[in-house]
């Protein structure tokens, strides 16, 4: 009687995607099953793609764990692997994290490799030796790879070591060059800079039928990986996590052509902090936390009683003053004041005056931060001197207290340097007209709700409403008054 079996195929790296590793393993496994009178259906061949058995323990390999669950569910007792190296390269994880727990559920468990017709005994000295050899082999490969990577990074030339090429680039002689997908990357950052969520961006790309980096549909995690990858600003940052000693982080500025400006990333951080202060960007209430009562000066709350009846949506959305007991229809507020705001912003950014005013404001901020940094550095020098005195006096309690103060001011200095970098990036974006040019044609665009909301947050201080329908729009005197404070 033929017995049913399951099989496990593992491809350890992207390089193996090019050498038919999965196809070769699968073919050998199927031939082994046929020779040994076993039934192996395609749906019971579990493929673990681009997964290292050296870096990832057995219980962290999703397909291997799914295979174990399926064996228990279908009462299958036989597993087929291609060879020992496909099972494990740690020397212990397969046995401890997979085999022994599964043996409790499947007492008749048998493990085969295609080079032996006898079941594998994980406890036998021979098998343990084979696991050990696989582990040593992986260790040697890892050390050689790290050595080669380190040599490449420490070379004076700005070259990129071997790795998966980022979406939007083609790698030529270890250097990155933008390709046709670079426009998609630029579009992703553009949408992100206008406050669109990762889910919204992936949905837009899927609707436009733009293939993802893997040729499939886009999802939030794919967008997030692109957004968080500093490679798109033209800088190469490389971490060697496995390096036991020596330099582990390498940074190469301007190592290849940038697809996006660094300000695109900073812009999202500013948008995010504005959202933290004023509430959601994707809200039907465009003036959320931006409306005040003319009489009591309280911020108006929002009230949404919208409903759908017989397939028709009815909007009942209001800005409400809880103190003065009145409410104003939100759609009326939007229709009355949004066109005025967009026209005002369009006129402002079309003039050189706002640019010069903003540059002057940012220059003053820069000078102020330089002064603060000098003060912190002076304080740190003083505390270091006090620390030496405490050590000479052998006053350990005083020394520890001074060390706390030193740590506090070191962190403060780090924050101020970070803030200075952000302000200088803002200055560069304004000076090159990158920031204000985003708003030059807004009266001609069919803006989405998120874009409208952001424009209000950037340029409007508040809208004053009253029960008598009198209103007044207060614009910010400087677009970065709040943003610069938030960035610190």
Secondary structure as the mmCIF struct_conf table of DSSP 4:
data_model
#
loop_
_struct_conf.conf_type_id
_struct_conf.id
_struct_conf.beg_label_comp_id
_struct_conf.beg_label_asym_id
_struct_conf.beg_label_seq_id
_struct_conf.end_label_comp_id
_struct_conf.end_label_asym_id
_struct_conf.end_label_seq_id
STRN STRN1 UNK A 3 UNK A 10
BEND BEND1 UNK A 13 UNK A 14
HELX_RH_3T_P HELX_RH_3T_P1 UNK A 15 UNK A 18
TURN_TY1_P TURN_TY1_P1 UNK A 19 UNK A 20
HELX_RH_AL_P HELX_RH_AL_P1 UNK A 21 UNK A 35
TURN_TY1_P TURN_TY1_P2 UNK A 36 UNK A 37
STRN STRN2 UNK A 38 UNK A 39
HELX_RH_3T_P HELX_RH_3T_P2 UNK A 42 UNK A 44
STRN STRN3 UNK A 45 UNK A 48
BEND BEND2 UNK A 50 UNK A 50
TURN_TY1_P TURN_TY1_P3 UNK A 53 UNK A 55
BEND BEND3 UNK A 56 UNK A 56
HELX_RH_3T_P HELX_RH_3T_P3 UNK A 58 UNK A 60
HELX_RH_AL_P HELX_RH_AL_P2 UNK A 62 UNK A 74
TURN_TY1_P TURN_TY1_P4 UNK A 75 UNK A 75
STRN STRN4 UNK A 78 UNK A 81
BEND BEND4 UNK A 82 UNK A 82
HELX_RH_AL_P HELX_RH_AL_P3 UNK A 84 UNK A 87
BEND BEND5 UNK A 89 UNK A 92
HELX_RH_AL_P HELX_RH_AL_P4 UNK A 93 UNK A 93
HELX_RH_PI_P HELX_RH_PI_P1 UNK A 94 UNK A 99
HELX_RH_AL_P HELX_RH_AL_P5 UNK A 100 UNK A 105
TURN_TY1_P TURN_TY1_P5 UNK A 107 UNK A 108
STRN STRN5 UNK A 110 UNK A 113
TURN_TY1_P TURN_TY1_P6 UNK A 114 UNK A 115
BEND BEND6 UNK A 117 UNK A 118
HELX_LH_PP_P HELX_LH_PP_P1 UNK A 119 UNK A 120
TURN_TY1_P TURN_TY1_P7 UNK A 122 UNK A 123
BEND BEND7 UNK A 124 UNK A 124
HELX_RH_AL_P HELX_RH_AL_P6 UNK A 125 UNK A 154
BEND BEND8 UNK A 155 UNK A 157
BEND BEND9 UNK A 162 UNK A 163
HELX_LH_PP_P HELX_LH_PP_P2 UNK A 164 UNK A 166
TURN_TY1_P TURN_TY1_P8 UNK A 167 UNK A 168
STRN STRN6 UNK A 169 UNK A 172
TURN_TY1_P TURN_TY1_P9 UNK A 173 UNK A 174
STRN STRN7 UNK A 175 UNK A 178
TURN_TY1_P TURN_TY1_P10 UNK A 180 UNK A 181
HELX_RH_AL_P HELX_RH_AL_P7 UNK A 182 UNK A 193
TURN_TY1_P TURN_TY1_P11 UNK A 194 UNK A 195
HELX_RH_AL_P HELX_RH_AL_P8 UNK A 198 UNK A 207
TURN_TY1_P TURN_TY1_P12 UNK A 208 UNK A 209
TURN_TY1_P TURN_TY1_P13 UNK A 213 UNK A 214
BEND BEND10 UNK A 215 UNK A 216
HELX_RH_AL_P HELX_RH_AL_P9 UNK A 220 UNK A 228
HELX_RH_3T_P HELX_RH_3T_P4 UNK A 230 UNK A 233
TURN_TY1_P TURN_TY1_P14 UNK A 234 UNK A 234
STRN STRN8 UNK A 236 UNK A 239
TURN_TY1_P TURN_TY1_P15 UNK A 241 UNK A 242
BEND BEND11 UNK A 245 UNK A 246
STRN STRN9 UNK A 249 UNK A 252
TURN_TY1_P TURN_TY1_P16 UNK A 253 UNK A 254
BEND BEND12 UNK A 256 UNK A 256
BEND BEND13 UNK A 259 UNK A 260
HELX_RH_AL_P HELX_RH_AL_P10 UNK A 262 UNK A 278
BEND BEND14 UNK A 281 UNK A 282
BEND BEND15 UNK A 284 UNK A 284
TURN_TY1_P TURN_TY1_P17 UNK A 286 UNK A 289
STRN STRN10 UNK A 291 UNK A 293
TURN_TY1_P TURN_TY1_P18 UNK A 294 UNK A 296
HELX_LH_PP_P HELX_LH_PP_P3 UNK A 298 UNK A 298
STRN STRN11 UNK A 299 UNK A 299
HELX_LH_PP_P HELX_LH_PP_P4 UNK A 300 UNK A 300
STRN STRN12 UNK A 301 UNK A 304
STRN STRN13 UNK A 307 UNK A 309
TURN_TY1_P TURN_TY1_P19 UNK A 310 UNK A 311
STRN STRN14 UNK A 312 UNK A 314
STRN STRN15 UNK A 317 UNK A 321
TURN_TY1_P TURN_TY1_P20 UNK A 322 UNK A 325
STRN STRN16 UNK A 326 UNK A 329
HELX_RH_AL_P HELX_RH_AL_P11 UNK A 330 UNK A 349
TURN_TY1_P TURN_TY1_P21 UNK A 350 UNK A 350
BEND BEND16 UNK A 351 UNK A 351
HELX_RH_AL_P HELX_RH_AL_P12 UNK A 352 UNK A 392
TURN_TY1_P TURN_TY1_P22 UNK A 393 UNK A 394
HELX_RH_AL_P HELX_RH_AL_P13 UNK A 396 UNK A 431
TURN_TY1_P TURN_TY1_P23 UNK A 432 UNK A 435
HELX_RH_3T_P HELX_RH_3T_P5 UNK A 436 UNK A 439
TURN_TY1_P TURN_TY1_P24 UNK A 440 UNK A 444
BEND BEND17 UNK A 445 UNK A 445
HELX_RH_AL_P HELX_RH_AL_P14 UNK A 449 UNK A 459
STRN STRN17 UNK A 460 UNK A 465
TURN_TY1_P TURN_TY1_P25 UNK A 467 UNK A 468
STRN STRN18 UNK A 472 UNK A 475
BEND BEND18 UNK A 477 UNK A 478
TURN_TY1_P TURN_TY1_P26 UNK A 479 UNK A 480
HELX_RH_AL_P HELX_RH_AL_P15 UNK A 481 UNK A 487
#
